[in-house]
């Protein structure tokens, strides 16, 4: 049984509470703001072309199972 408060969790909860208060506890407003910030900053990030490759394009499909050794 814990007798001391979990300080890191308390800090996280306090930060989340402050952010929620800024948006009037409305998750839609918070999401809209996040999307606007992402759209404004989209040119600041560099991504390699292979990060956009679908997993299905990178898989090798075989007609037969591999031969046992």
C-alpha positions as CSV (number, residue, x, y, z in Angstrom):
1,X,0.0,0.0,0.0
2,X,1.4,3.4,-1.0
3,X,1.6,6.0,1.7
4,X,3.3,8.8,-0.4
5,X,1.6,10.5,-3.3
6,X,3.0,9.6,-6.7
7,X,4.5,12.9,-7.6
8,X,5.2,12.3,-11.3
9,X,1.6,11.3,-11.8
10,X,0.3,14.3,-9.9
11,X,2.4,16.6,-12.2
12,X,1.0,14.9,-15.3
13,X,-2.5,15.2,-14.0
14,X,-2.0,18.9,-13.1
15,X,-0.6,19.7,-16.6
16,X,-3.5,17.9,-18.2
17,X,-6.0,19.8,-16.0
18,X,-4.4,23.2,-17.0
19,X,-4.6,22.3,-20.7
20,X,-8.2,21.2,-20.4
21,X,-9.1,24.4,-18.5
22,X,-7.6,26.5,-21.3
23,X,-10.1,25.0,-23.8
24,X,-13.0,25.1,-21.4
25,X,-12.8,21.3,-20.9
26,X,-14.0,20.8,-24.5
27,X,-12.0,18.1,-26.3
28,X,-13.2,19.3,-29.7
29,X,-11.7,22.8,-29.2
30,X,-8.5,21.2,-28.0
31,X,-8.3,18.9,-31.1
32,X,-9.0,21.8,-33.5
33,X,-6.2,23.8,-31.9
34,X,-3.8,20.9,-32.3
35,X,-4.8,20.4,-35.9
36,X,-4.2,24.1,-36.6
37,X,-0.8,24.0,-35.0
38,X,0.2,20.8,-36.9
39,X,-0.9,22.4,-40.2
40,X,1.1,25.5,-39.5
41,X,4.2,23.5,-38.7
42,X,4.0,20.9,-41.4
43,X,6.8,22.3,-43.4
44,X,9.2,22.3,-40.5
45,X,9.4,18.5,-40.4
46,X,11.5,16.2,-42.6
47,X,10.4,12.7,-43.3
48,X,12.2,10.1,-45.3
49,X,10.3,8.7,-48.2
50,X,10.5,5.1,-46.9
51,X,8.5,6.2,-43.8
52,X,5.4,6.5,-46.1
53,X,5.8,3.1,-47.7
54,X,2.9,0.8,-46.8
55,X,3.8,-2.3,-45.0
56,X,2.3,-4.4,-47.8
57,X,4.8,-2.9,-50.2
58,X,7.7,-4.0,-48.1
59,X,6.6,-7.6,-47.5
60,X,8.0,-10.5,-49.6
61,X,5.4,-13.0,-50.5
62,X,6.5,-16.5,-51.4
63,X,4.7,-19.0,-53.6
64,X,6.0,-21.9,-51.5
65,X,7.1,-22.1,-47.8
66,X,10.9,-22.0,-47.2
67,X,12.7,-25.4,-47.4
68,X,13.8,-26.8,-44.1
69,X,17.5,-27.0,-43.5
